[in-house]
Amino acid sequence: MLSSKVVLVTGGAQGLGRAVVLAFARRGSRVAIADLDRDGACDTARAAAAAGARTCVIECDVSAKAAAEQMVSRTVQELGALDILVNNAGTWSVEPFLEITEENWDRVFQINVNGLFRCLQAAARHMRANGGGAIINITSPASRMGLPNYTAYAASKAAVDSITRSAAVALGRDRITVNCVAPGRMDTEMQRATEKRFAALAGMDLTDFVASRTKNLPLGRRTSPEEVAETVVWLAGPEAAYMTGARLNVSGGLELD
């Protein structure tokens, strides 16, 4: 079923985005890879092509107001359609609560909220005119946790949860499903950077800090981008056709509904 689909993945150059691109590529989907890092996106595209997928690379900054419409237009122009959007692009900021700067707050919301929302709107307009589709937003367990050193990021992901629910209701009659995935702790570039900053603020050795954060998970292990990507792919497939407005926690029990 997914072999006939066209997928747009934002933030597809590395980490979870790259894993999602490759997971769809292995199933024969055509995949558009959108990222500010053109070299990384091209590397992901080569790996997807090696798996037999047709791809296109879109160099863009999702926080730019015109980026969303441009991404959708390029995807349709080069790959012939747009059936699935994975809103994965994101950024982070680790600062003590009373030291959060307006600049970092605005940057996190421009990318994680405004960019995601515009991409969702642009993709949904195309999908509505073409019989439906699936949208998967990447959220975080942080959105439901009290994290005084991670407030901007956590708040931005709480906004993603809210947007997901509202979009699911707004777009359901257009046969567009909207769900989100909350990945747990996985070894990506972003995770390594945030943990380095968290450890410094806690005055802990980085290795000990990472080990303690892993040991206290109910499953006692970290996940991988590839493991989380399988959930994203499942949400885009026919098995999840009756799911919308859902939040799937792929977090090893870090958060429990």
C-alpha positions, 0 to 999 in steps of 0.5 A, a space after each residue: 500500500 505504501 509503495 504507491 505513496 508520496 511522503 514529505 519528511 521535514 528535517 530528513 537529513 539526520 536522526 529520526 528524520 533520516 530513519 523515517 525517510 529510509 523506512 518509507 524508502 524500504 517500502 517503495 514510497 517516493 520521498 521528499 527530504 526537506 532540510 536546511 542541511 542540504 548535504 545531509 539531505 542529499 546523503 539521506 537521499 542517496 541512501 534512500 535511492 540505494 533502497 530503490 526509492 525515488 527521492 527529491 531534496 528540498 533545501 529549506 528553513 521551515 521557519 520561513 513563512 513561504 517554506 511550507 507552500 514551496 515544499 508542498 509544490 516541489 514535492 508534487 512537481 517532482 514526485 507527482 503527489 503528496 499523500 503523507 507529511 511527517 512533521 519532524 523538523 525541530 530545534 531545542 533550547 536548554 536554559 534555566 527557567 529564569 534565564 530563558 531568553 526571548 531570542 531562544 524562546 522565539 526561535 524554538 517556537 518559530 521552528 517547532 510550532 509555527 513551521 510545523 503548523 504552516 507545513 500542516 496547513 499547506 499539506 492539508 490543503 493539497 490532500 483535501 483537494 486530492 482525496 485525503 492523506 495522513 499527517 504525523 507530527 513529532 512531539 515529545 514526552 517533554 510536553 507532559 513533564 515539568 522540566 524547568 531547564 527545558 521549558 521552551 522546548 516542552 511548551 513548544 511540544 505541548 503546542 504540537 499536541 494541541 495542534 494535532 488534536 485540533 487538526 484531527 477534528 478539522 480535517 477528519 471529514 476530508 479523509 485526512 488523519 492527523 496523529 503524533 508520535 512522542 519518541 523516548 530517549 534515543 541517541 541522535 545528535 539533538 539528544 547528545 547535545 541536550 544531554 551534554 547541556 543538562 549534565 553541565 547544569 546538574 554538575 554531573 559527569 556526562 557518562 554518569 548522567 546518561 547512564 542514570 537517565 537510561 537506567 530509570 526508564 521502565 524498560 531500562 534501555 534507550 530506543 533508536 531512530 529506526 525503532 521509532 520510525 516504524 511507528 511513524 510508518 505504521 501510522 501512515 499505513 492502512 492499519 491505522 486508517 481509523 486513528 486520528 487525534 492520537 498520541 503514541 508514546 514510543 518512550 519506554 514508559 518515560 510517560 504513561 497515559 
